[in-house]
Amino acid sequence: MTRHEQLLEMIATPTDECIIWAYAKTSKGYGKVVVDGKLHLAHRLALTTISDPPTEKHHAAHGPCHNRLCVNPNHLSWKTATENEADKRRDGTYQANENHYNCKLSDVDVDRIRSLWEGPYRGPDRTGPTQSELADEFGCDGSQISHIVNHKRRINS
């Protein structure tokens, strides 16, 4: 039985519970399935079983569960990217800063980096760490340190 057939079997019986995709996942944590040599997001494929794909570029947005691995078509709906982002912000599931799946630095790390950079060592006789030294210390790229100390990213209170 192919993964696509397994997906169709999983969602064949309507339920209000999450139906969790237990197979391959994308790097962002969504279920994935290959059909005819083409990669599909499992939840998007599941939604097409109960509704036609939209003509515009829409997201298969998760509703009440907010679970990226849920493939229950009753938990999904077509939304624009803007609508999907607004839902995530409203529901507290928007991934930004240290909640982002690809985040390497915590908010505490960001505050510490800024503190070390802007601290008492600043001035004409600067003796504090360089951006390169901060990058080494925190295990990230120098460009990320530059963005942080110049307040171009990760603006924390």
Buried (B, 14 or more C-beta within 10 A) or exposed (E): EEBBEBBBEBBEEEEEEBBBBEEEBEEEEBBBBEEEEEEBBBBBBBBBEEEEEBEEEBBBBBBEBBBBBBBBBBBBBBBBEEBBBEBBEEEEEBEEBBEEEEBEBEBEBBBBBBEBBEEEEEEEEEEBBEBEEBBEBBEBEBEBBBEBBEEEEBEEE
